[in-house]
Amino acid sequence: MKKGISMKKLILDLDTGVDDALAISYALGSPEVELIGITGTYGNVLVEQGVRNALAVTDLLGHPEVKVYQGLPHSSTTDHFEVLPISAFIHGNNGIGDVDIPDSNRSIETESAVDFIIDAVKTYGKDLVYVPTGPMTNIAAALKKAPEIKDEIGEIVLMGGALTVPGNVNAWTEANISQDPDAADYLFRSGAPVTMIGLDVTLQTLLTYKETQQWRDLGTKAGAFLADMTDYYIKAYETTAPHLGGCGLHDPLAVGVAVDPTLVTMLDINMKVDVEGPTRGRTIGDETRLNDANKTMKVAVGVDVPRFLNEFMTRISGLAKNAK
């Protein structure tokens, strides 16, 4: 870290499933950033299970100092949420590949996730990077409560959407966006500085049993957990996307770009999310802002796969090796 340059502060907003746990690992293994908190959301699991997982995973990885805040339990347009069977199939009933790890003896913070996001922006300003890897419900609520934070935050790097490839829910919709298209649309149109890390790039970054064996060979509890959990995820991909030959590193790539934006090639384009009609959930360029000289969004359309995978394995293996 160069003298005079402040370290980035990171908030991860997670529905803590398998790739979310890998995203936590990537953040904790990255010396360029400080993970100041995790805000919980729903999606792969119920929000209550997600924050439990976040507490347990940070403990296991040797970082009990990371505070966890519970967010909103359902989308901005519904009054409840139920985990889809496909989510349980991919991530396990407990969200972390049905691997059993001890519950943390810590509790979630009393402050809500939405208020923590606002307070963190007020505290850290442009040094803060917020990385949502589930629905955009919490950040949309924060922007509605304190609209000024759109100009005060450093960056929002989200995992979600698909611009140049089909969705993974249907032909046009990606899973995180599908959970709350209205919240995502609000974020996209808000004017906040947003980078979209979508299926365009995350499905090019694949992990296989060869890499998980390296974690197992570390001989640590953290290494064994990461290997067992990710093997479950890879096995699910063999059914849901056998053509890929591995599991997509969706959420870790968003963290990777938050740490080092040069990992991806970006397109400057103001975006929207369709919220009406048959294409509800589609992430697409906003025709009403197409010619606006002020581009507040970037979309990743290319990724340096070898460099990212090297960074991913180096950082997470180092963390898992040293976790007590």
N, C-alpha and C positions, 0 to 999 in steps of 0.2 A: 504494500500500500504506500503510494507516494505521499511524502509529507505535504500537509495542507489540503489533501483530498479526503473528504469525510467518507466513512464507510457507508455503503447502502444499508438501509434498514428494510427488512422484509417482513411482510405479513402474508401467510399462506391461508387461503380460505378453502377449506377442504370438506368433502364428504368422504371421510377417510376410508377408502378402499385400498386395493393393492398398489395401484400406481400413485395414489396420494401418499402412501407410506414411503414409496420410493422417492417422491418429491421432497418429503421431509428429510430423508436421508441425504439427498443431493444438497439441499440448503445447508444442513448442518455440516456437511463435508466441504463447504465452500468458504475459504477464508476471506473472500472479498465482501461477504455480506454477513449481517447479524440478523438471525431470525428472532424478532422481538415478540412474536405472538402467532397463534393459530386461531382462526375463527372458524367455527363449525357450521356446516350446512347439511342439507339432506341430499339424497341422490342414490349413491351406491348402497347406502344404509340410512336408517333413521338418524336424525341429528344427534339424538342421545347416544346411539352406538358410535357415531362418528367421533364425538368428543372423547368418549371413553377410549377409543382406539388411539386418538392423538396423544392423550396423556400416557397411555401404556407404551406406545412406540417411542416417544421422546425419552421416557424413563429407560427403556431397554437400550436405546442408543447412547445413553450416558449424558443426556441433556435435560434434567428435570427442571432447569431454570426457565424453560420455554412455557409461557403461560398460554392457557387455552380458554377461549371464550365461546359460549354457545350462541348460535345465530338463530335465524328464523326457521321454523320447522316445516314450512310448506311454501309453495309458490305465492306470488303476489296476487294471483287471481283464483286461488282455491282455499279451502278451509281445512284441508288435511292432506296427508301424503302417505302412500303405501309403496314399499319397495317392489319393483317389478321382478318377476321370476327370472328374467334374463340377467338382471343385475346380481341377484343372488347366485346364479349359475357362474357368472364370470368372476365375481369377487369372493364368493363364499357367503354363508349365512351371517357370519360375523364381520364381513367386509375385508378381512385380511387373510383370505385363503383358507379359512377354517383352522388356522394355526392358533394354538392356545398359548397366550402369553399372560403373565400376571397383570391383574388390574393395578393401576397406580394407587398409591395411598394419598395422592394429591386430589384436590377437587378443582372443578372449573371455577373461573373467576366470577365474581358477583356482577361485574359490569357486563352489559350485553355486547355482543359482537358489533352491532351497528354503532353503538356509542364509542367502543374502543377504536373502530376504524376512524371515526371523526376525530377523536382525541389524538390519535397517532399522527394524522395529517397535520393537525394544529401544532403538534410537538416537533415533528421532523421535516415537514414541508417537502421540498424537492428531493430530499434524501430518501424518501419513503417510496418503496415499490410494493404494490399490492398485487398478489398473484391468486386469482380465483380459479380453481380447477374443478368446480362443480357448477351448479346453477348460479346466476348472477343476482340472486334475490337480496343478499346482504348489502352488496355495494350499491344496488339501485335504491334500496331503502336509505342508505347513508347519504346518497346524493340528493334524495328528496328531502331529507331532514336538514341537510346543510349543503345547499347547492354550491356554495362558494368553494368547497373542497376540490371541485373539478379543476380549478385554476391553481390550487395550492399543492396538490399531490405531485410527486415526481413522475410516476408512471403506473399504469395498470397493464399487466401482462397476463392475459387470460388464456386458459386452455378451453377451446370450444369452437364450434363452427366448422364450416367447409365451404370453400369458395370455388376451387378448381376440380374437386373430386366429389363423388356422391357422399351423402350422409351415412351414418351407421344405425340410424333409427328407421329411416326410409330414404328414398332417393335424394332427398334434399335437406334432411335435418340431422344434425349431430346431437348426441345424447344430452350433453350439458345444456345446450341451448333449448332442447325440447322440454326440459323440466320447467322452464319459466321464460318463454319467448318474449313476453312483455317486459320483464326486467332486463333482459339482454338488449332489447330494442331501446329501452330507456338509456341504458349505459352507452350504447353505440351512438345515439343521437345527442348525448349530453354535452359533447364538446370536451370531455375529459381526454387526456392523452392515453389512448388504448392501443395495445398491440395484440392482435389475434393470432394465437398459435393453434391452428386447426388441424383437421385430419389431413390436409394437404401435405403437411410436413411430419406429423407425429406417426403416421403409418409408414414412414420411410425409416424410422428409428426403431429397430427391432432387437429384442433380447432373446437369447436361446438358452438351452440347458447348459451349453458350454460355459457361458458367463456365470450362471448361478452356481455351477460346480466350483468356480473360483472362490465364491463366498463361503461355500460349505468347507472348502479346504483351509479356510482361515482358522477353523477350530474354535470359534467364539460363539457365544449364544446369539449375538447379533447377526453374525454371518449365517448361522443355521436358520434363524428366523427369516432373514431376507431370502435365502435360497428356497426354503419350504414354501413360503408365501408366493414367491414369484413362479415357482414350478407349477403351483395350482393355476395361476393366471395363464401361463403358457399352455397348459393342458386344455384350458377352456378355449383358447384361441385355436387350438387344433380342430375344434368343433365349429366355432363361429366364423373363422376366417382361415381355413386350411391353406389357402394360396399364399399367405404371408410368410410362413416358415418361422414364426416367432411371435412375441407379444409386442404390441405398440407401447412405446414409452411416452404416452401422452403428457401426463402431468409433469414428469421430470424435465421434459423438453421446455415447458413453460418456465420452470425455475432456471434451467440452463440459459435461456434467453434473457431472463431478468438479471442474471449474473453477467452474461456476455452476449450482447445483442448481435455480435458479428458471426455467431453460429448460424444465423439464418439470413436469407435474402428476402427483403421486404418490398411490398407494393404499397405505396401511399394511396389510400382510397377511403373516402368517407363511406361508412357502411350503415346498413339498417338490418332489422330482422322483420320478416313478414309476420304479422300477428293476425291477419284475417285470411279467410279463404283456404283453399286446398293446400297452398304452399306454406301454411303457418309453420314457423320455425326455420325458414330458409334464411341463411346469412348471405346478403347480396349488397352490391353497391347501391348507395342511396342516390337515386336519379335527381332528387331535388337539391343535392349538394355536390353533384358531379363536377360542376365547374367552379365550385368555391375554392379560391386559392388557398384557404386555410384547411389543410388536411390534418384532422385530429386523430385519425386512425392509420395504423399500418397492419398489413396482413402478411404473414410469412408464407412465401410461395416456394422457397427452396431451402435446403438445410445441408450443412457440411456433416454428413453422416459419420464418417470415420473420426473426425475431431470430436463430435459430440459424444459418441460411444466411448471414446478414450477418456474424455473428461468424466463421463458418468461412472465408468468402472473405477477410475483412479480415485475419485472423490468418495464414492460410497464404500469401496473396499478399504480405503484408509480409515474411514469412520468406523466401519464394522470391526476392523482389526483392533482398534484401540478402545472400543467401548467396553467398559468394565461391567 
